[in-house]
Amino acid sequence: MRKHIITFISILTALLAACTEKIGYNTLLVQADSLMTSHSDSALHILQGISTESLNTKADRAYYALLLTQARDKNYIVQTDDSLIQMAVRYYDSMRDCKMQAQAYYYWGSVYRDRNEQAIAAEKYLMAIPFAQEINDKVLLGRIYNNAGYLYIYKNFTTKRILFSGKQRKSVSV
């Protein structure tokens, strides 16, 4: 009887531990992320050295995709393939992680900017705004508005003006 109780408690403890486990990202990804702001070239070097086979979870693969896209962008490497960042966008949309969604949509816009598809790039930047507003990330909001504004000036988008009021947007003819 005592043996059954101990077995039951062990199984119950294991199940509770499995259900409450938090995402523990690959340590190299966390290291690259910590270097991203001040030493983006070092972050890129770390990310390029990571074997994709070592990324065992969807969370790690999405985080890697986002960080690699970010590192390339910060190192002025032109990116024309959006398949990597799309993976991150899909994952963070499914997890409803506003912080990561804001970044993922922002960098997705940056890939379209590099592809010289400014209208789609501006659309992706605009999609990042509600997420960045929700987490109150003023630095990211500034970068989003800066890039979207530049694209509107660059492509001479004078026929339409985008107005923002909270999470709604509408087009108005000028």
Buried (B, 14 or more C-beta within 10 A) or exposed (E): EEEEEEEEEEEEEEEEEEEEEEEEBBEBBEBBBEBBEEBBEBBBBBBEEBEEEEBEEBBBBBBBBBBBBBBBBBEEEEBEEBEBBBBBBBBBBEBEBBBBBBBBBBBBBBBBBBBEBBEBBBBBBBBBBBBBBEBEBEEBBEBBBEBBBBBBEEEEBEEEEBEEEEEEEEEEEE
